[in-house]
């Protein structure tokens, strides 16, 4: 750490009554050793700072205390603006691995369900708004489906396909099935929810990850990194986690399914929420983006890099398919 930056951090820490600290930097976090204990000083963008502090305070008011606490300055501020950055102070948690990764995820999703339960709120949703969302989404997905058909015909007309084009043709049937499934679930969502006049919002964490669920010396887990928190559907916390988790080589992700089912046991989705969740999870949106980037030459990636990216996105599709099939309710008997 350069001397000027060190002086800035020392000056900021004085606002908390922390004098003569020893400071070590870990990315965007400073580990602060002082006579009063060990702290973490975090740097974030000021654009998210106001909502972040307000959301954390709201959760405390609702009774959710599994958040790494934010300490106020001596004059009562919960963050300090310094040279276009926002700083806030927390205790430094040991985060020792006293349990295996599976158990830590189980606890995290149980606490996430409790966070959503304590912050849940019904909001008015008109049938017109649901219909509009359905029409807008279906229109976009149909355009994507038409693009895929045109690209398929374009590839099949060629004497010699590129490796990317050959891979797309081989995988097209699976991609098309995923798009059809997504649209079917969206249609079911509209049918199930058309009479509902309310929807549910919660305080979402914004980036659910085991790296953002830290343990103290007593073994209690606490969420941190609430900078992306917002009021939204609970789906907004589950989907990004699953996309990151399933973005790997094909496998049977039964552990992941168990984590999500743990969440559902404590915060069950309504039938319309479950259908919308499955529709979004199954949709091959990342493949659409990759193929469009390739066809319209939006990137200077080499053929090899495009092939590798497409392969990874297809693995995500197949892993998502496995999870969706395990979670989807069985078809009703005719």
C-alpha positions in Angstrom: 0.0 0.0 0.0 1.4 3.4 -1.0 2.0 6.0 1.8 -0.6 8.4 0.5 -3.3 5.7 0.4 -2.3 4.5 3.8 -2.6 8.0 5.2 -6.1 8.3 3.7 -7.2 5.0 5.4 -5.7 6.1 8.7 -7.6 9.3 8.5 -10.9 7.4 7.7 -10.4 5.1 10.6 -10.0 8.0 13.0 -13.6 8.8 12.2 -14.4 5.5 14.0 -12.2 6.2 16.9 -9.6 3.7 15.7 -6.1 5.2 16.2 -2.7 3.8 15.4 -4.0 0.8 13.4 -2.1 -1.8 11.5 -3.5 -2.2 8.1 -3.3 -5.0 5.5 -5.1 -4.9 2.1 -7.0 -7.8 0.6 -8.5 -6.6 -2.7 -11.2 -4.1 -1.9 -11.1 -4.9 1.9 -8.6 -3.6 4.4 -8.0 -5.7 7.5 -7.5 -3.3 10.4 -5.8 -4.4 13.6 -6.4 -2.0 16.5 -6.5 -2.0 20.3 -10.2 -2.4 20.1 -10.1 -5.5 17.9 -9.8 -6.6 14.3 -12.1 -4.9 11.7 -12.8 -5.0 7.9 -12.9 -1.7 6.0 -14.7 -2.2 2.7 -14.6 0.0 -0.4 -17.7 0.2 -2.6 -19.1 2.5 -5.3 -21.0 5.4 -4.0 -23.9 4.8 -6.5 -24.9 1.7 -4.5 -24.1 3.0 -1.1 -27.3 4.8 -0.2 -29.6 1.8 -1.0 -27.2 -0.6 0.6 -27.1 1.1 4.0 -30.9 1.6 3.9 -31.6 -2.0 3.0 -29.3 -3.4 5.8 -31.1 -1.2 8.3 -34.5 -2.3 7.1 -33.5 -6.0 7.5 -32.3 -5.3 11.1 -35.7 -3.6 11.8 -37.5 -6.7 10.5 -35.6 -8.9 12.9 -33.0 -10.4 10.6 -29.7 -10.2 12.4 -27.6 -12.6 10.3 -25.9 -9.8 8.6 -22.3 -8.8 9.3 -23.0 -5.6 11.3 -21.9 -2.2 9.9 -20.4 0.1 12.5 -21.3 3.8 12.6 -18.7 6.6 12.8 -18.3 8.7 15.9 -20.8 11.2 14.5 -23.3 8.5 13.5 -22.6 7.9 9.8 -22.7 4.4 8.4 -20.3 5.1 5.5 -17.7 7.7 4.6 -17.4 9.2 1.1 -13.7 9.8 0.2 -12.5 10.5 -3.4 -15.4 8.9 -5.3 -15.4 5.8 -3.1 -17.5 4.8 -0.1 -16.0 3.1 2.9 -17.8 1.2 5.6 -16.5 -0.7 8.7 -17.4 -4.2 9.8 -16.0 -6.7 12.3 -13.5 -9.1 10.8 -14.9 -12.7 10.9 -12.6 -15.6 11.2 -14.7 -17.7 8.7 -13.0 -20.9 9.7 -14.1 -24.1 7.9 -15.8 -26.1 10.7 -18.2 -27.8 8.3 -18.1 -29.2 4.8 -19.2 -27.2 1.8 -22.5 -29.0 1.5 -23.5 -28.1 5.1 -22.4 -24.5 4.7 -24.7 -24.2 1.6 -27.6 -25.8 3.6 -27.2 -23.2 6.3 -26.9 -20.4 3.8 -30.1 -21.2 2.0 -32.0 -21.7 5.2 -30.9 -18.2 6.3 -31.7 -16.8 2.8 -35.2 -18.3 3.2 -35.5 -16.6 6.6 -34.3 -13.3 5.1 -37.0 -13.5 2.5 -39.6 -14.5 5.0 -38.9 -11.5 7.2 -38.9 -9.1 4.3 -41.7 -10.5 2.2 -44.4 -8.1 1.0 -47.5 -8.5 -1.1 -47.8 -6.0 -4.0 -50.7 -5.3 -6.3 -50.3 -6.9 -9.8 -53.0 -6.5 -12.4 -53.9 -9.1 -14.9 -53.0 -6.6 -17.6 -49.5 -6.3 -16.2 -49.1 -10.1 -16.2 -50.4 -10.3 -19.8 -48.0 -7.5 -20.9 -45.1 -9.3 -19.3 -46.1 -12.6 -21.0 -46.5 -11.0 -24.4 -43.3 -9.1 -24.2 -41.3 -12.1 -23.1 -42.9 -14.5 -25.7 -42.3 -11.9 -28.5 -38.6 -11.8 -27.6 -38.3 -15.6 -27.3 -40.0 -16.1 -30.6 -37.6 -13.7 -32.3 -34.8 -15.7 -30.8 -36.3 -18.9 -32.1 -36.7 -17.4 -35.6 -33.1 -16.3 -35.5 -32.0 -19.9 -34.6 -34.0 -21.3 -37.5 -32.5 -18.9 -39.9 -29.0 -19.6 -38.6 -29.6 -23.3 -38.9 -30.6 -22.9 -42.5 -27.6 -20.7 -43.1 -25.3 -23.3 -41.8 -26.9 -26.2 -43.6 -26.6 -24.4 -47.0 -22.8 -24.2 -46.7 -20.5 -26.8 -48.3 -18.2 -26.7 -45.4 -19.4 -25.6 -41.9 -17.1 -24.0 -39.4 -16.5 -25.9 -36.1 -18.9 -23.5 -34.4 -21.6 -23.9 -37.0 -21.3 -27.7 -36.9 -21.6 -27.7 -33.2 -24.7 -25.5 -33.3 -26.4 -27.9 -35.8 -25.6 -30.9 -33.6 -27.0 -29.2 -30.6 -29.9 -27.4 -32.2 -32.6 -30.0 -31.2 -31.7 -29.7 -27.5 -31.7 -25.9 -27.7 -35.0 -25.8 -29.4 -36.5 -28.2 -26.8 -35.4 -26.0 -24.0 -37.0 -22.9 -25.7 -40.2 -24.8 -26.1 -40.2 -25.9 -22.5 -39.6 -22.3 -21.3 -42.4 -21.0 -23.4 -44.8 -23.8 -22.1 -44.0 -23.0 -18.5 -44.5 -19.3 -19.2 -48.0 -20.1 -20.7 -48.8 -22.2 -17.6 -47.7 -19.3 -15.4 -50.0 -16.9 -17.1 -52.9 -19.4 -16.8 -52.3 -20.1 -13.1 -51.8 -16.4 -12.2 -54.4 -14.6 -14.3 -56.9 -14.4 -11.5 -54.3 -13.3 -8.9 -54.2 -9.7 -7.9 -51.1 -9.8 -5.8 -47.4 -10.8 -6.2 -44.6 -11.1 -3.7 -41.4 -9.1 -3.3 -38.6 -9.6 -0.8 -35.3 -8.0 0.0 -32.9 -9.8 -2.3 -29.2 -10.2 -1.4 -28.2 -9.6 -4.9 -25.2 -12.0 -5.1 -25.9 -15.1 -3.1 -22.6 -17.0 -2.7 -20.9 -19.1 -0.1 -18.1 -16.6 -0.3 -20.6 -14.0 1.0 -21.7 -16.1 3.9 -19.1 -15.8 6.6 -18.8 -17.6 10.0 -17.8 -16.1 13.4 -15.8 -17.8 16.1 -19.0 -19.5 17.5 -19.9 -21.0 14.2 -22.8 -18.7 13.3 -23.2 -17.7 9.6 -23.7 -14.1 8.5 -24.4 -12.6 5.1 -22.1 -9.9 3.8 -21.8 -8.0 0.5 -25.3 -6.5 0.4 -24.2 -3.8 -2.1 -26.5 -5.3 -4.8 -29.5 -5.8 -2.5 -32.9 -4.6 -3.7 -36.6 -5.2 -3.4 -37.5 -7.7 -6.1 -38.9 -11.2 -6.6 -37.2 -14.0 -4.7 -36.4 -15.5 -8.0 -33.7 -12.8 -8.4 -31.6 -14.4 -5.7 -32.0 -18.1 -6.8 -31.5 -17.8 -10.6 -28.1 -16.0 -10.6 -26.8 -18.5 -8.0 -27.9 -21.4 -10.1 -26.4 -20.0 -13.3 -23.0 -19.6 -11.6 -23.2 -23.0 -10.0 -24.3 -24.9 -13.2 -21.8 -23.1 -15.4 -19.5 -26.2 -15.4 -19.0 -29.5 -17.0 -22.1 -31.8 -17.2 -23.0 -33.6 -14.0 -25.8 -34.6 -11.7 -26.2 -31.6 -9.4 -28.2 -33.3 -6.7 -26.5 -31.4 -4.0 -27.6 -28.1 -5.6 -31.1 -29.4 -5.9 -31.1 -30.3 -2.2 -29.8 -26.8 -1.3 -32.7 -25.2 -3.3 -35.2 -27.6 -1.7 -33.9 -26.6 1.7 -34.8 -23.0 0.8 -38.2 -24.1 -0.4 -38.9 -25.9 2.8 -38.6 -22.6 4.7 -39.9 -20.3 2.0 -42.1 -22.2 -0.4 -42.7 -20.7 -3.8 -46.3 -20.2 -4.9 -47.4 -22.2 -7.9 -47.0 -19.2 -10.2 -43.6 -18.3 -8.8 -42.4 -21.9 -9.3 -43.6 -21.9 -13.0 -41.9 -18.6 -13.7 -38.7 -19.8 -12.0 -38.6 -23.0 -14.0 -39.3 -21.1 -17.3 -36.4 -18.7 -16.7 -34.0 -21.4 -15.6 -34.6 -23.5 -18.6 -34.4 -20.7 -21.2 -31.0 -20.8 -23.1 -30.5 -17.1 -23.0 -26.7 -17.3 -22.8 -26.6 -19.5 -25.9 -28.7 -16.9 -27.8 -26.2 -14.2 -26.9 -23.2 -16.4 -28.0 -24.7 -17.3 -31.3 -25.7 -13.8 -32.1 -22.2 -12.5 -31.2 -20.8 -15.1 -33.6 -23.1 -14.4 -36.5 -23.1 -10.6 -36.3 -19.4 -10.5 -35.5 -19.8 -8.5 -32.4 -16.6 -9.8 -31.0 -13.0 -10.4 -32.2 -12.9 -13.8 -30.6 -11.2 -16.5 -32.6 -13.1 -19.5 -33.8 -11.6 -21.6 -31.1 -12.7 -19.2 -28.4 -16.2 -19.1 -29.7 -16.4 -22.9 -29.8 -15.2 -23.1 -26.2 -17.7 -20.5 -25.1 -20.5 -22.2 -26.9 -19.6 -25.6 -25.4 -19.7 -24.0 -21.9 -23.1 -22.4 -22.5 -24.4 -25.8 -23.8 -23.1 -27.5 -20.6 -25.0 -24.9 -18.6 -28.1 -25.7 -20.6 -27.8 -29.5 -20.0 -27.1 -29.0 -16.3 -30.1 -26.6 -16.0 -32.2 -29.2 -17.8 -31.3 -31.8 -15.2 -32.2 -29.5 -12.3 -35.4 -28.3 -13.9 -36.6 -31.9 -14.6 -36.0 -32.8 -11.0 -37.9 -29.7 -9.7 -40.7 -29.6 -12.3 -44.0 -31.1 -11.0 -45.0 -34.3 -12.7 -47.5 -34.0 -15.5 -51.1 -34.4 -14.4 -52.8 -37.6 -15.5 -55.2 -37.2 -18.4 
